[in-house]
Amino acid sequence: MNLAKFKGIFPPVPTIVNKKGELDKKGMGKLLDHLIDNEADGVLILGSGGEFCHMPPKLRYEVAEFAVNYINKRIPVMLGISSPSTAETIQYGKHAAQIGADAVLVVNPYYALLNSDAIYNHYKTVAENIDIPVLLYNFPALTGQDIGIDVITRLAKDLPNIIGLKDTIDNISHTREVINRVHAFRPDFIIFSGFDEYMLDTLILGGHGGIPATFNFAPKITKGIYKAFVKKDYEKAFKLQRQLAKLMPVYAIESPFFGVIKQAIKLSGVDISTEVLAPVEKLPKQKKDLLLQVLKLAQIPIKNK
């Protein structure tokens, strides 16, 4: 399997919806074209920022199908298929394979805290029952537990169609240890940084790219860091990293950050709906003002107010 197509920047794409919570196909298409035009190496659909956790299954299937068909092989599409249920995760995975996605991303089951064997068995069962490359998704701040480096290592050893990991953890030593352990026997195992600001560290340690939400509205920064790193233009990479550091407070403006990202995309010049799915609410004016301040501080051009 050629894993080269999974290197680089795969932004997590927000799902554009209307006031009724239905998929806004025109807005979604506009955003996908914007990402492709700005040199995204691939996209992640139905990741955390894609609001999969607040969607009924029908909408998840619709969003997945629309994105894969609309992108039409222009760039690779990774689909989030996460669910606390192993059986439901497999259903979403079979659908992803059927519609022609390139890979799937699976967060460890959430709500019930599982022992390490249960986490291992979840991933093993999913990987053995779907015919599509699988990436693990470690996000302990939201799932309540770390997949665990031992479990990640076991899965990488035992299941060849588990091809990588998105490590969304506020601790670069965790990513470093995964790379050290897994690359010892699978050097092509894809390692993505989940947190934007750790992408450069991840690349330096031997990882392959990032899944940064900031790419949606500041593509020149995160793609610029990746391109500069590949070209060994480290001065440029460091300069952009310092600009990215000024942008990071966007994630602290509101929890969850779904509405913030959509609002930032609109401010950056892509005219999309900023509606979010219940129970989340649209960004209030004072938080929009905070967002504007952060964007200005990071020197992101504002085109739509």
C-alpha positions, 0 to 999 in steps of 0.5 A: 500500500502506498502511504505517501498520499497520506502525508501533509496537511489534512484539514478537519472540515467543518460541516456547513449546515443551514438553520434547520441543521440540514447539510448546506451543499452549496456552502460545503462545496464552496468550502471544499473548493477553497481547501483544494485551491489552497493546496490541502493534501487531503481532507478529514470529513466528520472529524471532531470539528465536523460535528459528527458527535451531534449528528443523526446517522442519516446526516452522517451518511449524507455528509460523507457521500456528498464530500466524497462525490464532490471532491471526486478524487481531486485529493484524498478523503479521510472519513471519521467513522467514530461511535462508542459502538463497535458494530456502528463503527463498522457500519460507517466504515463499510459505507466509507469503503463503498462510497470510495473514501481513501481512509477512515479515522476512528476515535476510541469509544467514549463515555464508558471507560474501557480497559486496554484489552477492550480498546484493542478489541474495538480497533481489531474488530473494526479493522478486520471487518472493513476493507479500507485503511484505518487511522487511530484517533487519540483524543483523551481530552474528549474521550476521557482516556488515552488509547495508550502507547502499548495498545497503539504499538500492538495494533500497529504490529498486528493489523496491517490495514491500521496505517496511522494515528492522529495524536490529539494530545497536549503532550508532545512526548506522547507523540514522540514515544509512539514514533520511537516505538512504532517506527522501529518496526513500521517506519511508514506508519503515518503520524499526524499531529492533531493539535496545530501547534505541535505539527512542526514538532511532530515533523521534526520527530519523524511524523508526517503531517497535521490535521489543523483546523486553522488551515480552513481560514489561515491555509498559508500558515499551516501549509506554509510550515509543512512546505518550508519543512519539506524544503528544509527552509527552517527559518521560514518554518520557524517564522510561520510557527511564531505566527501560528502561536499567535493564532492558537487562542482561537481554540479557547474562545468557545467550547466546543470550537465549532462555531469559532472555526466557521466564523473565522472561515467567513471572516477570512473571505469564504462566504458560508453559513456559520450555523452549528448543530444543537446543542451548540449555539452560534457565536455571540457578538462578544466572542466574535469580537474576541475572534477578530482580535486574535485574527488581527494579532496573528495578521490574518486578513479580514475580508468579511465582517 
